[in-house]
Amino acid sequence: MTYDWQAALTFFALMFGATLLFNFLLFKVPAFAQMREVNRAVDRTKLDRSAFRDAVKINNRVGLAVNLIFYVTVLPFCIGFVPRSFWNAASESAAGPVWWLFVQIPVVLLVFDFMYYWTHRSIFHGNLLRKVHALHHQARKPTYVDALYVHPVETTIGLLLFLGSMPIVAAVTGVTLNLFSMVVATFLFTQLNTLNHVYTRFPAKFPFSWIDYITGVHASHHIDMNHGNYATLTMFYDKLFGTFEEPVHRPTA
């Protein structure tokens, strides 16, 4: 295995830049800007509680630490500008088919979502870490900030499941993953996990109706600890394993 620190540094820079640019452009759209203000108004009331505010701060610090440790210790081994053998440091692979640059994005996301589905269903909603997950489920009507109101143990596990999906796919295929493809995969993972908790009420037309569907599906999960919709990126596994529930549409935040 080869430690490609330049690829890891580029990955971090691109993620940071893409997030800033996306947020800047997204909230130029009036409908998104309006929903942001609605969420902020409700979030302020939650953050007025010191216990809530402290939990968010701790969660943010833990999440940052887990990401940075992974970016320094593991990520440089499994991504690169050009594909190379994951197992043999002396071997550089051929570029491979162009389609693999695109396919590896959903592959990594689906591997993560499969692992998260069963972790969420059997551990967080089972007996082992149900009380840990109950902190997050205090949000019966989630808004933006509730994506950050998570026990640090749960944050660590969730991040490691996603981050770990990259070396898993690289190890199984025997080839490092494309740097730019993994930026896209990580960006989608981050944004979808945040979007799940945002309150939205948009016009009933695409793409706004699609966004309402996503937030409504996860709102259904938050009704209580006995509801389904355990996956976090797609409802594929919930539909496959019979735990899908119809989305909830909230008239107000």
QUILIN-V977028 format. One record per residue. N is the residue number from 1. RES is the residue in three letters. PHI is phi in whole degrees, 0 to 359 (NA if undefined). Layout:
# QUILIN-V977028
N	RES	PHI
N	RES	PHI
This chain:
# QUILIN-V977028
1	MET	NA
2	THR	247
3	TYR	269
4	ASP	257
5	TRP	292
6	GLN	293
7	ALA	295
8	ALA	295
9	LEU	294
10	THR	295
11	PHE	304
12	PHE	298
13	ALA	296
14	LEU	293
15	MET	298
16	PHE	298
17	GLY	293
18	ALA	296
19	THR	294
20	LEU	298
21	LEU	294
22	PHE	298
23	ASN	296
24	PHE	297
25	LEU	286
26	LEU	302
27	PHE	274
28	LYS	281
29	VAL	279
30	PRO	305
31	ALA	297
32	PHE	288
33	ALA	297
34	GLN	293
35	MET	294
36	ARG	298
37	GLU	293
38	VAL	297
39	ASN	295
40	ARG	298
41	ALA	297
42	VAL	287
43	ASP	299
44	ARG	299
45	THR	292
46	LYS	289
47	LEU	286
48	ASP	292
49	ARG	278
50	SER	298
51	ALA	296
52	PHE	294
53	ARG	299
54	ASP	294
55	ALA	296
56	VAL	294
57	LYS	297
58	ILE	297
59	ASN	299
60	ASN	298
61	ARG	294
62	VAL	295
63	GLY	300
64	LEU	297
65	ALA	296
66	VAL	298
67	ASN	298
68	LEU	296
69	ILE	297
70	PHE	295
71	TYR	299
72	VAL	273
73	THR	262
74	VAL	244
75	LEU	307
76	PRO	299
77	PHE	277
78	CYS	243
79	ILE	231
80	GLY	188
81	PHE	288
82	VAL	233
83	PRO	294
84	ARG	217
85	SER	299
86	PHE	287
87	TRP	260
88	ASN	244
89	ALA	297
90	ALA	274
91	SER	251
92	GLU	252
93	SER	278
94	ALA	293
95	ALA	302
96	GLY	79
97	PRO	293
98	VAL	298
99	TRP	299
100	TRP	293
101	LEU	299
102	PHE	270
103	VAL	293
104	GLN	295
105	ILE	294
106	PRO	295
107	VAL	298
108	VAL	298
109	LEU	293
110	LEU	288
111	VAL	297
112	PHE	299
113	ASP	297
114	PHE	295
115	MET	294
116	TYR	291
117	TYR	306
118	TRP	287
119	THR	294
120	HIS	297
121	ARG	288
122	SER	266
123	ILE	255
124	PHE	287
125	HIS	254
126	GLY	267
127	ASN	276
128	LEU	295
129	LEU	234
130	ARG	298
131	LYS	292
132	VAL	296
133	HIS	289
134	ALA	299
135	LEU	302
136	HIS	294
137	HIS	279
138	GLN	295
139	ALA	279
140	ARG	279
141	LYS	232
142	PRO	295
143	THR	234
144	TYR	313
145	VAL	293
146	ASP	291
147	ALA	295
148	LEU	257
149	TYR	270
150	VAL	222
151	HIS	297
152	PRO	302
153	VAL	295
154	GLU	293
155	THR	301
156	THR	298
157	ILE	296
158	GLY	299
159	LEU	294
160	LEU	295
161	LEU	295
162	PHE	289
163	LEU	301
164	GLY	291
165	SER	293
166	MET	291
167	PRO	296
168	ILE	297
169	VAL	294
170	ALA	297
171	ALA	292
172	VAL	292
173	THR	280
174	GLY	80
175	VAL	227
176	THR	295
177	LEU	270
178	ASN	289
179	LEU	306
180	PHE	289
181	SER	296
182	MET	286
183	VAL	296
184	VAL	297
185	ALA	299
186	THR	292
187	PHE	298
188	LEU	296
189	PHE	302
190	THR	295
191	GLN	290
192	LEU	291
193	ASN	294
194	THR	286
195	LEU	301
196	ASN	310
197	HIS	260
198	VAL	287
199	TYR	281
200	THR	225
201	ARG	210
202	PHE	252
203	PRO	301
204	ALA	280
205	LYS	212
206	PHE	291
207	PRO	269
208	PHE	295
209	SER	296
210	TRP	294
211	ILE	292
212	ASP	299
213	TYR	296
214	ILE	299
215	THR	291
216	GLY	291
217	VAL	298
218	HIS	284
219	ALA	299
220	SER	298
221	HIS	296
222	HIS	275
223	ILE	301
224	ASP	200
225	MET	278
226	ASN	249
227	HIS	264
228	GLY	274
229	ASN	60
230	TYR	276
231	ALA	289
232	THR	241
233	LEU	252
234	THR	212
235	MET	271
236	PHE	304
237	TYR	288
238	ASP	295
239	LYS	290
240	LEU	293
241	PHE	256
242	GLY	76
243	THR	243
244	PHE	284
245	GLU	230
246	GLU	297
247	PRO	293
248	VAL	255
249	HIS	251
250	ARG	267
251	PRO	290
252	THR	222
253	ALA	282
